[in-house]
Amino acid sequence: MADKDVKYQTREILQAEIDELRQQLEEANDTIEAIRTGQVDALVVQSENGHQLYTLKNADQTYRVFIEKMTEGAVTLNPEGLILYCNSQFARMVQLPLSNVIGIPFDTFIAPENMPHYNALFKTCWTDDCKGEVLLIAGKDRKPVQLSLTTLELQEGISLSIILTDLTAQKATQKQLRDNNSQLAEINQALEASNHDLQQFASVASHDLQEPLRKIQIFSNLIKENGIELTPLSRKYLEKIIVSSSRMKTLILDILNYSKLSASDLPHDCIDLNEIVEELLEDFELVIAEKGAIVDRGQLPCIDANRGQIRQVFQNIISNSLKFSKPGQAPVISVTSRQIGQRSFDSPESADGPYCLITVADNGIGFNEKYLSNIFTLFERLNSKDKYEGTGIGLAIAKKIIEKHNGLITASSSEGAGTQFKIILPVKQNIS
């Protein structure tokens, strides 16, 4: 019975000692946490010589708080590479309790394949600050981090400070960017192949369609010109066939011209825009005389461009100005130019600017500006084809040509008040 009482008392004593030690450990942990987070700046420690006061410098307190609040991991090593200090963020990065990190070699957390690189950094950093990327062992995972290594002069001697920046999100973003770029390259390649096929189709289709259409036109005209007796209704139908086939021929040629714009770039030469406009006025001589049109042309510049394509731009715009004139009113067309300093319609005038702003204005029927984007869209028409002939491709072609010349085109207008086209083109095509 006495032995059982002794054993029972011994167990109670041991339990009491364990409880006391646990309480002391909790107090120690609380004290350490308070020191780490800057909650205390002095400690009173009882020793054989009585109570002693230990103070912590204000600068040290600020430094501790700063390091503890960092989103990066912070580690201090001795010359042998042992961890003398680390902040809580580093302990979280390696997925270990803080108490298990202090005093062990830092290279314990470096992936084996990165050890040669880390050893080189560790050797260099004692004389020069350096940075490098390694994989950090974190439990069963590996985490990409950037190490920023620099030496510190402490009272105890020289130590090494390492700041660890987690690169996980950055690496994931870089991988996503690489994947997106790879997909974009594949899509672009597929689009180029598709565009090539479409160009070939448009070219072949346009050429192949012209031959049967030419026969329709020839035989229709033969019927009309050979005096074959037709009823009034049949003659009306024949006229519709001739008009429709003529419109279709124009449409085929416009599609062919548009498809050619996607082909490889044509050579650029220094061209005089005055000569191009003069040639066009000669081409439009009959319609100008028929409508009594007045064309006022200012001095135009010489620019680097493809002559044939730029001629087509002016041809389409001037043709529209003549076509969409007000009934019973002579068209008045103005073609002017000025040099500007920037590729912007709001750019101020500059005598030696690298761009030219060309304006073609008329007094025609105009259009509602809410349809501005429509006029440069393929096959879009704002007016009835019965009243105004055309395919709706002309301005789409003009826009594509201007963009291929690194330029801009827009228009301003209101119904019944005419239209003003503005074109910006670089004087030299090598403008950066």
Kinemage of the C-alpha trace (Angstrom):
@kinemage 1
@onewidth
@group {chain A} dominant
@subgroup {mainchain}
@vectorlist {calphas} color= white
{ca met a 1} P 0.000 0.000 0.000
{ca ala a 2} L 2.893 2.315 0.850
{ca asp a 3} L 4.557 1.632 -2.523
{ca lys a 4} L 1.387 2.625 -4.341
{ca asp a 5} L 1.216 5.916 -2.425
{ca val a 6} L 4.846 6.685 -3.302
{ca lys a 7} L 4.235 5.995 -6.980
{ca tyr a 8} L 1.093 8.117 -6.927
{ca gln a 9} L 2.899 11.027 -5.240
{ca thr a 10} L 5.827 10.730 -7.679
{ca arg a 11} L 3.443 10.920 -10.626
{ca glu a 12} L 1.784 13.989 -9.131
{ca ile a 13} L 5.168 15.635 -8.648
{ca leu a 14} L 6.217 14.854 -12.217
{ca gln a 15} L 2.917 16.166 -13.560
{ca ala a 16} L 3.350 19.354 -11.538
{ca glu a 17} L 6.877 19.778 -12.890
{ca ile a 18} L 5.636 19.225 -16.438
{ca asp a 19} L 2.890 21.812 -15.964
{ca glu a 20} L 5.398 24.303 -14.573
{ca leu a 21} L 7.802 23.699 -17.461
{ca arg a 22} L 4.954 24.087 -19.952
{ca gln a 23} L 3.981 27.397 -18.364
{ca gln a 24} L 7.594 28.583 -18.478
{ca leu a 25} L 7.830 27.557 -22.131
{ca glu a 26} L 4.666 29.474 -22.972
{ca glu a 27} L 6.015 32.514 -21.138
{ca ala a 28} L 9.315 32.201 -23.013
{ca asn a 29} L 7.514 31.922 -26.344
{ca asp a 30} L 5.397 34.958 -25.495
{ca thr a 31} L 8.530 36.877 -24.544
{ca ile a 32} L 10.324 35.886 -27.745
{ca glu a 33} L 7.308 36.872 -29.810
{ca ala a 34} L 7.117 40.214 -28.002
{ca ile a 35} L 10.804 40.828 -28.699
{ca arg a 36} L 10.439 39.833 -32.356
{ca thr a 37} L 7.474 42.093 -32.913
{ca gly a 38} L 8.888 45.062 -31.003
{ca gln a 39} L 6.335 44.990 -28.179
{ca val a 40} L 9.075 45.299 -25.506
{ca asp a 41} L 12.322 47.229 -25.455
{ca ala a 42} L 13.704 46.049 -22.054
{ca leu a 43} L 13.886 42.813 -20.031
{ca val a 44} L 14.524 42.178 -16.313
{ca val a 45} L 16.288 38.832 -15.788
{ca gln a 46} L 16.807 37.229 -12.370
{ca ser a 47} L 20.256 35.664 -11.905
{ca glu a 48} L 22.633 34.652 -9.089
{ca asn a 49} L 23.670 38.289 -8.829
{ca gly a 50} L 20.099 39.521 -8.450
{ca his a 51} L 17.887 41.193 -11.014
{ca gln a 52} L 19.591 42.596 -14.132
{ca leu a 53} L 18.101 44.987 -16.713
{ca tyr a 54} L 18.697 44.334 -20.427
{ca thr a 55} L 17.612 47.087 -22.847
{ca leu a 56} L 16.971 46.815 -26.567
{ca lys a 57} L 17.983 49.829 -28.674
{ca asn a 58} L 15.196 51.723 -30.431
{ca ala a 59} L 16.903 51.245 -33.789
{ca asp a 60} L 17.005 47.501 -33.183
{ca gln a 61} L 13.331 47.528 -32.253
{ca thr a 62} L 12.367 49.322 -35.484
{ca tyr a 63} L 14.536 46.932 -37.481
{ca arg a 64} L 12.932 43.884 -35.841
{ca val a 65} L 9.424 45.164 -36.526
{ca phe a 66} L 10.317 45.951 -40.131
{ca ile a 67} L 11.879 42.539 -40.755
{ca glu a 68} L 8.984 40.727 -39.104
{ca lys a 69} L 6.393 42.568 -41.202
{ca met a 70} L 8.160 41.919 -44.509
{ca thr a 71} L 6.388 39.863 -47.154
{ca glu a 72} L 9.793 38.439 -48.160
{ca gly a 73} L 11.714 35.892 -46.177
{ca ala a 74} L 14.710 37.258 -44.227
{ca val a 75} L 17.612 35.110 -42.985
{ca thr a 76} L 20.919 35.916 -41.275
{ca leu a 77} L 23.747 33.393 -41.606
{ca asn a 78} L 27.146 33.055 -39.993
{ca pro a 79} L 30.241 32.419 -42.158
{ca glu a 80} L 29.620 28.655 -41.904
{ca gly a 81} L 26.154 29.077 -43.394
{ca leu a 82} L 24.173 28.352 -40.216
{ca ile a 83} L 20.922 30.263 -39.689
{ca leu a 84} L 21.381 32.716 -36.818
{ca tyr a 85} L 18.067 34.468 -37.337
{ca cys a 86} L 15.055 34.346 -39.629
{ca asn a 87} L 11.714 36.093 -39.738
{ca ser a 88} L 8.350 34.344 -39.541
{ca gln a 89} L 7.815 34.668 -43.287
{ca phe a 90} L 10.852 32.476 -44.005
{ca ala a 91} L 9.560 29.825 -41.585
{ca arg a 92} L 6.242 29.869 -43.447
{ca met a 93} L 8.051 29.594 -46.778
{ca val a 94} L 9.847 26.396 -45.727
{ca gln a 95} L 6.745 25.123 -43.886
{ca leu a 96} L 8.506 24.598 -40.551
{ca pro a 97} L 8.055 26.007 -37.042
{ca leu a 98} L 10.364 28.919 -36.337
{ca ser a 99} L 12.122 27.013 -33.556
{ca asn a 100} L 13.069 24.238 -36.015
{ca val a 101} L 14.804 26.627 -38.398
{ca ile a 102} L 17.276 28.482 -36.179
{ca gly a 103} L 20.714 26.846 -35.990
{ca ile a 104} L 20.534 24.597 -39.042
{ca pro a 105} L 22.474 25.074 -42.297
{ca phe a 106} L 20.635 27.291 -44.776
{ca asp a 107} L 21.612 25.065 -47.712
{ca thr a 108} L 19.387 22.382 -46.162
{ca phe a 109} L 16.545 24.202 -47.933
{ca ile a 110} L 18.269 24.482 -51.335
{ca ala a 111} L 17.275 21.949 -54.018
{ca pro a 112} L 20.208 19.605 -54.828
{ca glu a 113} L 20.302 20.624 -58.507
{ca asn a 114} L 20.766 24.255 -57.447
{ca met a 115} L 23.567 23.633 -54.948
{ca pro a 116} L 26.434 24.505 -57.358
{ca his a 117} L 24.757 27.822 -58.151
{ca tyr a 118} L 24.081 28.542 -54.466
{ca asn a 119} L 27.656 27.666 -53.474
{ca ala a 120} L 28.956 30.093 -56.095
{ca leu a 121} L 26.650 32.829 -54.749
{ca phe a 122} L 27.666 32.071 -51.158
{ca lys a 123} L 31.334 32.356 -52.097
{ca thr a 124} L 30.917 35.603 -54.020
{ca cys a 125} L 28.568 37.455 -51.676
{ca trp a 126} L 31.181 37.940 -48.917
{ca thr a 127} L 32.979 40.411 -51.185
{ca asp a 128} L 30.209 41.601 -53.534
{ca asp a 129} L 26.442 41.803 -53.193
{ca cys a 130} L 24.791 39.324 -55.531
{ca lys a 131} L 21.454 37.833 -56.586
{ca gly a 132} L 20.361 34.504 -57.961
{ca glu a 133} L 17.370 32.217 -58.435
{ca val a 134} L 17.074 28.787 -56.802
{ca leu a 135} L 14.423 26.282 -55.840
{ca leu a 136} L 13.606 26.330 -52.128
{ca ile a 137} L 12.623 23.051 -50.494
{ca ala a 138} L 9.325 23.622 -48.692
{ca gly a 139} L 8.036 20.357 -47.238
{ca lys a 140} L 7.256 18.161 -50.215
{ca asp a 141} L 7.150 21.129 -52.596
{ca arg a 142} L 9.774 23.221 -54.333
{ca lys a 143} L 9.330 26.951 -54.535
{ca pro a 144} L 11.206 29.264 -56.956
{ca val a 145} L 12.785 32.150 -55.049
{ca gln a 146} L 15.235 34.932 -55.732
{ca leu a 147} L 18.064 35.275 -53.232
{ca ser a 148} L 19.488 38.741 -52.558
{ca leu a 149} L 22.704 38.298 -50.588
{ca thr a 150} L 24.667 41.008 -48.777
{ca thr a 151} L 27.054 41.094 -45.804
{ca leu a 152} L 26.310 42.803 -42.466
{ca glu a 153} L 28.794 44.220 -39.977
{ca leu a 154} L 27.442 43.195 -36.547
{ca gln a 155} L 29.002 43.408 -33.082
{ca glu a 156} L 29.578 39.671 -33.188
{ca gly a 157} L 31.376 39.953 -36.544
{ca ile a 158} L 30.476 39.709 -40.213
{ca ser a 159} L 27.208 37.942 -41.017
{ca leu a 160} L 25.345 37.292 -44.224
{ca ser a 161} L 21.859 38.681 -44.850
{ca ile a 162} L 19.635 36.922 -47.376
{ca ile a 163} L 16.291 38.261 -48.562
{ca leu a 164} L 14.129 35.630 -50.275
{ca thr a 165} L 11.487 36.771 -52.771
{ca asp a 166} L 8.871 34.182 -53.713
{ca leu a 167} L 8.754 33.927 -57.524
{ca thr a 168} L 5.890 31.417 -57.708
{ca ala a 169} L 3.309 33.907 -59.014
{ca gln a 170} L 5.833 35.554 -61.323
{ca lys a 171} L 6.905 32.211 -62.805
{ca ala a 172} L 3.274 31.210 -63.285
{ca thr a 173} L 2.617 34.505 -65.066
{ca gln a 174} L 5.697 34.056 -67.253
{ca lys a 175} L 4.615 30.520 -68.141
{ca gln a 176} L 1.105 31.766 -68.967
{ca leu a 177} L 2.637 34.509 -71.114
{ca arg a 178} L 4.847 32.004 -72.932
{ca asp a 179} L 1.869 29.724 -73.501
{ca asn a 180} L -0.232 32.654 -74.747
{ca asn a 181} L 2.564 33.809 -77.061
{ca ser a 182} L 2.938 30.293 -78.395
{ca gln a 183} L -0.802 30.049 -79.018
{ca leu a 184} L -0.797 33.502 -80.601
{ca ala a 185} L 2.053 32.478 -82.914
{ca glu a 186} L 0.100 29.394 -83.960
{ca ile a 187} L -3.055 31.462 -84.525
{ca asn a 188} L -1.111 34.043 -86.555
{ca gln a 189} L 0.416 31.283 -88.633
{ca ala a 190} L -3.023 29.806 -89.251
{ca leu a 191} L -4.405 33.248 -90.121
{ca glu a 192} L -1.564 33.885 -92.555
{ca ala a 193} L -2.262 30.567 -94.237
{ca ser a 194} L -5.979 31.338 -94.281
{ca asn a 195} L -5.390 34.830 -95.678
{ca his a 196} L -3.164 33.391 -98.376
{ca asp a 197} L -5.845 30.875 -99.309
{ca leu a 198} L -8.494 33.611 -99.357
{ca gln a 199} L -6.317 35.817 -101.554
{ca gln a 200} L -5.753 32.944 -103.938
{ca phe a 201} L -9.468 32.166 -103.963
{ca ala a 202} L -10.427 35.810 -104.553
{ca ser a 203} L -7.912 36.112 -107.353
{ca val a 204} L -8.901 32.858 -109.075
{ca ala a 205} L -12.620 33.450 -108.533
{ca ser a 206} L -12.403 36.980 -109.880
{ca his a 207} L -10.558 35.887 -113.002
{ca asp a 208} L -12.784 32.862 -113.570
{ca leu a 209} L -15.964 34.906 -113.110
{ca gln a 210} L -14.916 37.487 -115.673
{ca glu a 211} L -15.021 35.102 -118.604
{ca pro a 212} L -18.703 33.993 -118.356
{ca leu a 213} L -19.623 37.565 -117.446
{ca arg a 214} L -17.868 38.867 -120.542
{ca lys a 215} L -19.982 36.490 -122.651
{ca ile a 216} L -23.182 37.694 -120.959
{ca gln a 217} L -22.249 41.273 -121.793
{ca ile a 218} L -21.265 40.477 -125.390
{ca phe a 219} L -24.406 38.502 -126.238
{ca ser a 220} L -26.678 40.968 -124.466
{ca asn a 221} L -25.193 43.834 -126.460
{ca leu a 222} L -25.454 41.816 -129.690
{ca ile a 223} L -29.164 41.317 -129.080
{ca lys a 224} L -29.576 45.006 -128.374
{ca glu a 225} L -27.503 46.260 -131.330
{ca asn a 226} L -28.667 43.822 -134.042
{ca gly a 227} L -32.175 45.172 -134.106
{ca ile a 228} L -33.779 41.955 -132.937
{ca glu a 229} L -37.445 42.598 -132.352
{ca leu a 230} L -38.259 42.498 -128.659
{ca thr a 231} L -41.354 43.349 -126.745
{ca pro a 232} L -41.075 46.410 -124.496
{ca leu a 233} L -40.977 44.136 -121.450
{ca ser a 234} L -38.222 41.952 -122.958
{ca arg a 235} L -36.187 45.064 -123.845
{ca lys a 236} L -36.592 46.278 -120.252
{ca tyr a 237} L -35.313 42.928 -118.975
{ca leu a 238} L -32.387 43.074 -121.407
{ca glu a 239} L -31.405 46.519 -120.160
{ca lys a 240} L -31.461 45.188 -116.597
{ca ile a 241} L -29.182 42.298 -117.625
{ca ile a 242} L -26.710 44.722 -119.239
{ca val a 243} L -26.704 47.100 -116.228
{ca ser a 244} L -26.396 44.247 -113.708
{ca ser a 245} L -23.577 42.562 -115.611
{ca ser a 246} L -21.725 45.884 -115.813
{ca arg a 247} L -22.137 46.352 -112.066
{ca met a 248} L -20.956 42.800 -111.464
{ca lys a 249} L -17.839 43.387 -113.553
{ca thr a 250} L -17.018 46.442 -111.461
{ca leu a 251} L -17.596 44.425 -108.296
{ca ile a 252} L -15.275 41.628 -109.454
{ca leu a 253} L -12.518 44.099 -110.292
{ca asp a 254} L -12.919 45.798 -106.909
{ca ile a 255} L -12.713 42.471 -105.069
{ca leu a 256} L -9.610 41.583 -107.065
{ca asn a 257} L -8.014 44.926 -106.207
{ca tyr a 258} L -8.898 44.547 -102.533
{ca ser a 259} L -7.445 41.034 -102.330
{ca lys a 260} L -4.174 42.259 -103.852
{ca leu a 261} L -3.723 44.663 -100.935
{ca ser a 262} L -3.087 41.726 -98.572
{ca ala a 263} L -0.264 40.449 -100.726
{ca ser a 264} L 3.387 41.170 -100.078
{ca asp a 265} L 4.302 44.823 -99.797
{ca leu a 266} L 4.843 46.620 -103.073
{ca pro a 267} L 7.904 48.871 -103.536
{ca his a 268} L 7.740 52.498 -102.419
{ca asp a 269} L 9.103 55.391 -104.450
{ca cys a 270} L 9.225 59.126 -103.977
{ca ile a 271} L 6.030 60.232 -105.731
{ca asp a 272} L 4.628 63.677 -106.474
{ca leu a 273} L 0.997 63.848 -105.366
{ca asn a 274} L 0.434 66.860 -107.639
{ca glu a 275} L 1.095 64.668 -110.697
{ca ile a 276} L -1.294 61.980 -109.463
{ca val a 277} L -4.164 64.418 -108.890
{ca glu a 278} L -3.497 66.054 -112.278
{ca glu a 279} L -3.712 62.670 -113.998
{ca leu a 280} L -6.983 61.895 -112.229
{ca leu a 281} L -8.510 65.218 -113.257
{ca glu a 282} L -7.717 64.318 -116.863
{ca asp a 283} L -9.336 60.906 -116.353
{ca phe a 284} L -12.462 62.552 -114.887
{ca glu a 285} L -12.492 65.278 -117.557
{ca leu a 286} L -15.805 64.226 -119.101
{ca val a 287} L -17.753 63.861 -115.842
{ca ile a 288} L -16.239 67.124 -114.546
{ca ala a 289} L -17.389 68.915 -117.685
{ca glu a 290} L -20.788 67.204 -117.569
{ca lys a 291} L -21.457 68.299 -113.989
{ca gly a 292} L -19.677 71.654 -114.251
{ca ala a 293} L -17.471 70.648 -111.334
{ca ile a 294} L -14.822 72.957 -109.899
{ca val a 295} L -11.691 71.320 -108.482
{ca asp a 296} L -9.412 73.528 -106.430
{ca arg a 297} L -6.018 71.915 -105.864
{ca gly a 298} L -3.386 73.369 -103.555
{ca gln a 299} L 0.291 72.471 -103.552
{ca leu a 300} L 0.742 68.823 -102.535
{ca pro a 301} L 3.951 67.194 -101.216
{ca cys a 302} L 6.199 64.453 -102.534
{ca ile a 303} L 6.086 61.335 -100.306
{ca asp a 304} L 7.442 57.796 -100.127
{ca ala a 305} L 4.590 55.579 -101.289
{ca asn a 306} L 3.419 53.055 -103.840
{ca arg a 307} L 2.259 55.161 -106.759
{ca gly a 308} L -0.468 52.821 -108.006
{ca gln a 309} L -2.056 52.351 -104.579
{ca ile a 310} L -2.018 56.047 -103.609
{ca arg a 311} L -3.467 56.911 -107.017
{ca gln a 312} L -6.318 54.512 -106.271
{ca val a 313} L -6.988 56.268 -102.931
{ca phe a 314} L -7.357 59.684 -104.573
{ca gln a 315} L -9.336 58.181 -107.436
{ca asn a 316} L -11.876 56.603 -105.067
{ca ile a 317} L -12.303 59.744 -102.934
{ca ile a 318} L -12.554 62.227 -105.825
{ca ser a 319} L -14.879 59.853 -107.658
{ca asn a 320} L -17.142 59.804 -104.585
{ca ser a 321} L -17.135 63.613 -104.425
{ca leu a 322} L -18.255 63.770 -108.045
{ca lys a 323} L -20.764 60.949 -107.638
{ca phe a 324} L -22.458 62.140 -104.453
{ca ser a 325} L -23.004 65.726 -105.548
{ca lys a 326} L -26.261 67.552 -104.897
{ca pro a 327} L -28.776 67.399 -107.762
{ca gly a 328} L -28.775 70.619 -109.767
{ca gln a 329} L -25.665 72.000 -108.013
{ca ala a 330} L -22.156 72.006 -109.461
{ca pro a 331} L -19.702 69.983 -107.350
{ca val a 332} L -16.902 71.966 -105.694
{ca ile a 333} L -13.925 69.888 -104.603
{ca ser a 334} L -10.904 71.136 -102.691
{ca val a 335} L -7.638 69.180 -102.303
{ca thr a 336} L -5.141 70.715 -99.854
{ca ser a 337} L -2.189 69.607 -97.751
{ca arg a 338} L -0.029 70.731 -94.835
{ca gln a 339} L 2.835 69.102 -92.970
{ca ile a 340} L 2.427 68.160 -89.304
{ca gly a 341} L 4.699 67.006 -86.520
{ca gln a 342} L 2.802 63.956 -85.245
{ca arg a 343} L 0.654 61.114 -86.537
{ca ser a 344} L -2.511 62.712 -85.205
{ca phe a 345} L -5.394 64.680 -86.702
{ca asp a 346} L -4.970 67.163 -83.841
{ca ser a 347} L -1.245 67.674 -84.493
{ca pro a 348} L -0.168 71.309 -85.023
{ca glu a 349} L 1.279 72.367 -88.367
{ca ser a 350} L 5.050 71.972 -88.764
{ca ala a 351} L 6.879 73.199 -91.864
{ca asp a 352} L 9.359 70.323 -91.773
{ca gly a 353} L 7.153 67.781 -89.966
{ca pro a 354} L 7.523 64.074 -90.782
{ca tyr a 355} L 3.827 63.675 -91.738
{ca cys a 356} L 1.487 65.339 -94.192
{ca leu a 357} L -2.223 65.936 -93.608
{ca ile a 358} L -4.173 65.858 -96.866
{ca thr a 359} L -7.756 67.130 -96.949
{ca val a 360} L -10.291 66.434 -99.708
{ca ala a 361} L -13.486 68.435 -99.142
{ca asp a 362} L -16.655 68.706 -101.225
{ca asn a 363} L -20.094 70.331 -101.137
{ca gly a 364} L -22.015 67.117 -101.819
{ca ile a 365} L -24.916 65.406 -100.102
{ca gly a 366} L -22.813 64.429 -97.068
{ca phe a 367} L -23.853 61.797 -94.527
{ca asn a 368} L -24.762 61.414 -90.873
{ca glu a 369} L -21.527 60.982 -88.884
{ca lys a 370} L -23.048 58.192 -86.806
{ca tyr a 371} L -22.400 56.058 -89.907
{ca leu a 372} L -18.698 57.094 -90.089
{ca ser a 373} L -17.350 53.614 -89.390
{ca asn a 374} L -19.699 52.123 -91.994
{ca ile a 375} L -18.302 54.062 -94.947
{ca phe a 376} L -14.893 52.365 -94.578
{ca thr a 377} L -16.401 48.869 -94.230
{ca leu a 378} L -16.409 46.401 -97.089
{ca phe a 379} L -19.669 46.407 -99.117
{ca glu a 380} L -21.311 49.007 -96.840
{ca arg a 381} L -23.468 51.578 -98.634
{ca leu a 382} L -25.326 54.566 -97.180
{ca asn a 383} L -27.293 55.252 -100.346
{ca ser a 384} L -29.418 53.205 -102.708
{ca lys a 385} L -27.479 51.533 -105.526
{ca asp a 386} L -30.317 52.455 -107.858
{ca lys a 387} L -29.680 56.131 -107.225
{ca tyr a 388} L -25.883 56.063 -106.844
{ca glu a 389} L -23.890 53.381 -108.616
{ca gly a 390} L -20.959 51.612 -106.990
{ca thr a 391} L -19.992 48.483 -105.069
{ca gly a 392} L -19.312 49.865 -101.583
{ca ile a 393} L -15.689 48.742 -101.726
{ca gly a 394} L -13.934 51.952 -102.791
{ca leu a 395} L -13.443 53.531 -99.360
{ca ala a 396} L -12.595 50.168 -97.764
{ca ile a 397} L -9.808 49.867 -100.338
{ca ala a 398} L -8.673 53.437 -99.603
{ca lys a 399} L -8.541 52.744 -95.854
{ca lys a 400} L -6.557 49.555 -96.292
{ca ile a 401} L -4.043 51.269 -98.597
{ca ile a 402} L -3.553 54.164 -96.178
{ca glu a 403} L -3.005 51.759 -93.260
{ca lys a 404} L -0.469 49.774 -95.304
{ca his a 405} L 1.386 53.076 -95.740
{ca asn a 406} L 1.430 53.584 -91.928
{ca gly a 407} L -1.154 56.349 -92.225
{ca leu a 408} L -4.619 57.284 -90.973
{ca ile a 409} L -7.860 58.226 -92.702
{ca thr a 410} L -11.120 59.645 -91.395
{ca ala a 411} L -14.030 61.785 -92.533
{ca ser a 412} L -16.313 64.463 -91.141
{ca ser a 413} L -19.697 65.347 -92.564
{ca ser a 414} L -23.328 66.163 -91.974
{ca glu a 415} L -26.318 65.484 -94.170
{ca gly a 416} L -26.619 68.050 -96.955
{ca ala a 417} L -23.424 69.898 -95.936
{ca gly a 418} L -20.707 68.065 -97.853
{ca thr a 419} L -17.926 65.739 -96.719
{ca gln a 420} L -14.317 66.304 -95.683
{ca phe a 421} L -11.847 63.414 -95.910
{ca lys a 422} L -8.613 63.719 -93.938
{ca ile a 423} L -5.585 61.548 -94.683
{ca ile a 424} L -2.311 61.402 -92.743
{ca leu a 425} L 0.679 59.885 -94.530
{ca pro a 426} L 4.360 59.795 -93.530
{ca val a 427} L 6.605 61.820 -95.821
{ca lys a 428} L 9.258 59.091 -95.427
{ca gln a 429} L 8.348 55.481 -94.753
{ca asn a 430} L 11.232 54.888 -92.332
{ca ile a 431} L 9.637 56.954 -89.525
{ca ser a 432} L 9.995 55.049 -86.244
